[in-house]
Amino acid sequence: MLREKVQEALEKIRPALQRDGGDVKLVDVSDDGVVKVRFMGACGG
C-alpha cells in the first residue's frame, strides 16, 4: 500500500523533473517506511 502511494506521488512530480532533463525512479520502500529513490539525468547531482 505504501509503495503504491509513493509511486503515485512520484508520478505527480515526474513531469516537472522530465521538463528539466531528469527523472526519478522508485528503488525500494522498506517495511519500516524508508523510501529510496534514484534521481537521473540533470537531477542526478
C-alpha positions in Angstrom: 0.0 0.0 0.0 2.7 2.5 0.9 4.7 1.6 -2.2 1.7 2.5 -4.4 1.2 5.8 -2.6 4.9 6.7 -3.1 4.7 5.8 -6.7 1.6 8.0 -7.2 3.4 10.9 -5.6 6.4 10.4 -7.9 4.2 10.3 -10.9 2.9 13.8 -9.9 6.4 15.3 -9.8 7.9 13.3 -12.6 6.7 15.7 -15.4 8.5 18.6 -13.8 11.7 16.6 -13.4 11.5 15.5 -17.0 11.0 19.0 -18.3 14.2 19.9 -16.6 16.1 17.0 -18.2 15.9 14.5 -15.4 13.7 11.7 -13.9 13.2 9.8 -10.7 12.8 6.1 -10.1 11.4 4.3 -7.1 14.1 1.9 -5.9 12.7 0.5 -2.6 10.2 1.0 0.2 11.2 -0.9 3.3 8.8 -2.4 5.9 9.7 0.4 8.3 8.7 3.1 5.8 12.2 4.1 4.4 11.8 5.2 0.8 14.8 5.0 -1.6 14.7 6.8 -5.0 17.2 7.3 -7.7 17.4 10.7 -9.4 18.6 10.5 -13.1 19.8 12.9 -15.7 20.1 16.6 -14.8 18.7 15.8 -11.4 21.5 13.3 -10.6 23.9 15.8 -9.0 
